[in-house]
Amino acid sequence: MWPWHEGMGWWMVFGGILMLLFWGGVIALIVWGIRSLTGRKDAGGGEKQSPLEIAKERYARGEISKEQYDQIRKDLM
């Protein structure tokens, strides 16, 4: 009989770690690919808006009043 159980424990642990790293890398690649294909931009990677454009959007959503919008516009011009 061959002693299969002797010395195999460390290789099995090492193989398990390599398997986890491999599948983790595959999943990370898939997630990265989907994000790049869908064109999703993170908060820091998107286009920068001017302060006036932000004020226009806030006014359009009703977050600020016309007087506040006019004051912001006057301050920025």
Distance bins in CASP14 RR format, pairs under 12 A and 6 or more apart:
PFRMAT RR
TARGET T0000
AUTHOR 0000-0000-0000
RMODE 2
METHOD distances of the structure
MODEL  1
2 8 0 0 0 0 0 1 0 0 0 0 0
4 11 0 0 0 0 0 1 0 0 0 0 0
4 12 0 0 0 0 0 1 0 0 0 0 0
5 11 0 0 0 0 0 1 0 0 0 0 0
5 12 0 0 0 0 0 1 0 0 0 0 0
7 13 0 0 0 0 0 1 0 0 0 0 0
7 14 0 0 0 0 0 1 0 0 0 0 0
8 14 0 0 0 0 0 1 0 0 0 0 0
8 15 0 0 0 0 0 1 0 0 0 0 0
9 15 0 0 0 0 1 0 0 0 0 0 0
9 16 0 0 0 0 0 1 0 0 0 0 0
10 16 0 0 0 0 0 1 0 0 0 0 0
10 17 0 0 0 0 0 1 0 0 0 0 0
11 17 0 0 0 0 0 1 0 0 0 0 0
11 18 0 0 0 0 0 1 0 0 0 0 0
12 18 0 0 0 0 0 1 0 0 0 0 0
12 19 0 0 0 0 0 1 0 0 0 0 0
13 19 0 0 0 0 0 1 0 0 0 0 0
13 20 0 0 0 0 0 1 0 0 0 0 0
14 20 0 0 0 0 0 1 0 0 0 0 0
14 21 0 0 0 0 0 1 0 0 0 0 0
15 21 0 0 0 0 1 0 0 0 0 0 0
15 22 0 0 0 0 1 0 0 0 0 0 0
15 23 0 0 0 0 0 1 0 0 0 0 0
16 22 0 0 0 0 1 0 0 0 0 0 0
16 23 0 0 0 0 0 1 0 0 0 0 0
17 23 0 0 0 0 0 1 0 0 0 0 0
17 24 0 0 0 0 0 1 0 0 0 0 0
18 24 0 0 0 0 0 1 0 0 0 0 0
18 25 0 0 0 0 0 1 0 0 0 0 0
19 25 0 0 0 0 0 1 0 0 0 0 0
19 26 0 0 0 0 0 1 0 0 0 0 0
20 26 0 0 0 0 0 1 0 0 0 0 0
20 27 0 0 0 0 0 1 0 0 0 0 0
21 27 0 0 0 0 0 1 0 0 0 0 0
21 28 0 0 0 0 0 1 0 0 0 0 0
22 28 0 0 0 0 0 1 0 0 0 0 0
22 29 0 0 0 0 0 1 0 0 0 0 0
23 29 0 0 0 0 0 1 0 0 0 0 0
23 30 0 0 0 0 0 1 0 0 0 0 0
24 30 0 0 0 0 1 0 0 0 0 0 0
24 31 0 0 0 0 1 0 0 0 0 0 0
24 32 0 0 0 0 0 1 0 0 0 0 0
25 31 0 0 0 0 1 0 0 0 0 0 0
25 32 0 0 0 0 1 0 0 0 0 0 0
26 32 0 0 0 0 0 1 0 0 0 0 0
26 33 0 0 0 0 0 1 0 0 0 0 0
27 33 0 0 0 0 0 1 0 0 0 0 0
27 34 0 0 0 0 0 1 0 0 0 0 0
28 34 0 0 0 0 0 1 0 0 0 0 0
28 35 0 0 0 0 0 1 0 0 0 0 0
29 35 0 0 0 0 0 1 0 0 0 0 0
29 36 0 0 0 0 0 1 0 0 0 0 0
30 36 0 0 0 0 0 1 0 0 0 0 0
30 37 0 0 0 0 0 1 0 0 0 0 0
31 37 0 0 0 0 0 1 0 0 0 0 0
31 38 0 0 0 0 0 1 0 0 0 0 0
31 40 0 0 0 0 0 1 0 0 0 0 0
32 38 0 0 0 0 0 1 0 0 0 0 0
32 39 0 0 0 0 0 1 0 0 0 0 0
32 40 0 0 0 0 0 1 0 0 0 0 0
33 39 0 0 0 0 0 1 0 0 0 0 0
33 40 0 0 0 0 0 1 0 0 0 0 0
34 40 0 0 0 0 1 0 0 0 0 0 0
35 41 0 0 0 0 1 0 0 0 0 0 0
35 42 0 0 0 0 1 0 0 0 0 0 0
35 45 0 0 0 0 0 1 0 0 0 0 0
36 42 0 0 0 0 0 1 0 0 0 0 0
39 45 0 0 0 0 0 1 0 0 0 0 0
39 46 0 0 0 0 0 1 0 0 0 0 0
40 46 0 0 0 0 1 0 0 0 0 0 0
41 47 1 0 0 1 0 0 0 0 0 0 0
41 48 0 0 0 0 0 1 0 0 0 0 0
47 53 0 0 0 0 0 1 0 0 0 0 0
48 54 0 0 0 0 0 1 0 0 0 0 0
49 55 0 0 0 0 1 0 0 0 0 0 0
49 56 0 0 0 0 1 0 0 0 0 0 0
49 57 1 0 0 1 0 0 0 0 0 0 0
49 58 0 0 0 0 0 1 0 0 0 0 0
50 56 0 0 0 0 1 0 0 0 0 0 0
50 57 0 0 0 0 0 1 0 0 0 0 0
50 72 0 0 0 0 0 1 0 0 0 0 0
50 73 0 0 0 0 0 1 0 0 0 0 0
50 76 0 0 0 0 1 0 0 0 0 0 0
50 77 0 0 0 0 0 1 0 0 0 0 0
51 57 0 0 0 0 0 1 0 0 0 0 0
51 58 0 0 0 0 0 1 0 0 0 0 0
51 69 0 0 0 0 0 1 0 0 0 0 0
51 72 1 0 0 1 0 0 0 0 0 0 0
51 73 0 0 0 0 1 0 0 0 0 0 0
51 75 0 0 0 0 1 0 0 0 0 0 0
51 76 1 0 1 0 0 0 0 0 0 0 0
51 77 0 0 0 0 0 1 0 0 0 0 0
52 58 0 0 0 0 0 1 0 0 0 0 0
52 59 0 0 0 0 0 1 0 0 0 0 0
52 69 0 0 0 0 1 0 0 0 0 0 0
52 70 0 0 0 0 0 1 0 0 0 0 0
52 72 1 0 0 1 0 0 0 0 0 0 0
52 73 1 0 0 1 0 0 0 0 0 0 0
52 74 0 0 0 0 0 1 0 0 0 0 0
52 75 0 0 0 0 1 0 0 0 0 0 0
52 76 1 0 1 0 0 0 0 0 0 0 0
52 77 0 0 0 0 1 0 0 0 0 0 0
53 59 0 0 0 0 0 1 0 0 0 0 0
53 60 0 0 0 0 0 1 0 0 0 0 0
53 72 0 0 0 0 0 1 0 0 0 0 0
53 73 0 0 0 0 0 1 0 0 0 0 0
53 76 0 0 0 0 0 1 0 0 0 0 0
54 60 0 0 0 0 0 1 0 0 0 0 0
54 61 0 0 0 0 0 1 0 0 0 0 0
54 63 0 0 0 0 0 1 0 0 0 0 0
54 64 0 0 0 0 0 1 0 0 0 0 0
54 69 0 0 0 0 0 1 0 0 0 0 0
54 72 0 0 0 0 1 0 0 0 0 0 0
54 73 0 0 0 0 0 1 0 0 0 0 0
54 76 0 0 0 0 0 1 0 0 0 0 0
55 61 0 0 0 0 0 1 0 0 0 0 0
55 62 0 0 0 0 0 1 0 0 0 0 0
55 63 0 0 0 0 1 0 0 0 0 0 0
55 64 1 0 0 1 0 0 0 0 0 0 0
55 65 0 0 0 0 0 1 0 0 0 0 0
55 66 0 0 0 0 0 1 0 0 0 0 0
55 68 0 0 0 0 1 0 0 0 0 0 0
55 69 1 0 1 0 0 0 0 0 0 0 0
55 70 0 0 0 0 1 0 0 0 0 0 0
55 71 0 0 0 0 1 0 0 0 0 0 0
55 72 1 0 1 0 0 0 0 0 0 0 0
55 73 1 0 0 1 0 0 0 0 0 0 0
55 74 0 0 0 0 0 1 0 0 0 0 0
55 75 0 0 0 0 1 0 0 0 0 0 0
55 76 1 0 0 1 0 0 0 0 0 0 0
55 77 0 0 0 0 0 1 0 0 0 0 0
56 62 0 0 0 0 0 1 0 0 0 0 0
56 63 0 0 0 0 0 1 0 0 0 0 0
56 64 0 0 0 0 0 1 0 0 0 0 0
56 66 0 0 0 0 0 1 0 0 0 0 0
56 69 1 0 0 1 0 0 0 0 0 0 0
56 70 0 0 0 0 0 1 0 0 0 0 0
56 72 0 0 0 0 1 0 0 0 0 0 0
56 73 0 0 0 0 1 0 0 0 0 0 0
56 76 0 0 0 0 0 1 0 0 0 0 0
57 63 0 0 0 0 1 0 0 0 0 0 0
57 64 0 0 0 0 1 0 0 0 0 0 0
57 69 0 0 0 0 0 1 0 0 0 0 0
57 72 0 0 0 0 0 1 0 0 0 0 0
58 64 1 0 1 0 0 0 0 0 0 0 0
58 65 0 0 0 0 0 1 0 0 0 0 0
58 66 0 0 0 0 0 1 0 0 0 0 0
58 68 0 0 0 0 1 0 0 0 0 0 0
58 69 1 0 0 1 0 0 0 0 0 0 0
58 72 0 0 0 0 1 0 0 0 0 0 0
58 73 0 0 0 0 0 1 0 0 0 0 0
59 65 0 0 0 0 1 0 0 0 0 0 0
59 66 1 0 0 1 0 0 0 0 0 0 0
59 67 0 0 0 0 0 1 0 0 0 0 0
59 68 1 0 0 1 0 0 0 0 0 0 0
59 69 1 0 1 0 0 0 0 0 0 0 0
59 70 0 0 0 0 1 0 0 0 0 0 0
59 71 0 0 0 0 0 1 0 0 0 0 0
59 72 0 0 0 0 1 0 0 0 0 0 0
59 73 0 0 0 0 1 0 0 0 0 0 0
60 66 0 0 0 0 0 1 0 0 0 0 0
60 69 0 0 0 0 1 0 0 0 0 0 0
61 69 0 0 0 0 0 1 0 0 0 0 0
62 68 0 0 0 0 1 0 0 0 0 0 0
62 69 0 0 0 0 1 0 0 0 0 0 0
63 69 0 0 0 0 1 0 0 0 0 0 0
63 72 0 0 0 0 0 1 0 0 0 0 0
64 70 0 0 0 0 1 0 0 0 0 0 0
64 71 0 0 0 0 1 0 0 0 0 0 0
64 72 1 0 0 1 0 0 0 0 0 0 0
64 73 0 0 0 0 0 1 0 0 0 0 0
65 71 0 0 0 0 1 0 0 0 0 0 0
65 72 0 0 0 0 0 1 0 0 0 0 0
66 72 0 0 0 0 0 1 0 0 0 0 0
66 73 0 0 0 0 0 1 0 0 0 0 0
67 73 0 0 0 0 0 1 0 0 0 0 0
67 74 0 0 0 0 0 1 0 0 0 0 0
68 74 0 0 0 0 0 1 0 0 0 0 0
68 75 0 0 0 0 0 1 0 0 0 0 0
69 75 0 0 0 0 0 1 0 0 0 0 0
69 76 0 0 0 0 0 1 0 0 0 0 0
70 76 0 0 0 0 0 1 0 0 0 0 0
70 77 0 0 0 0 0 1 0 0 0 0 0
71 77 0 0 0 0 0 1 0 0 0 0 0
END
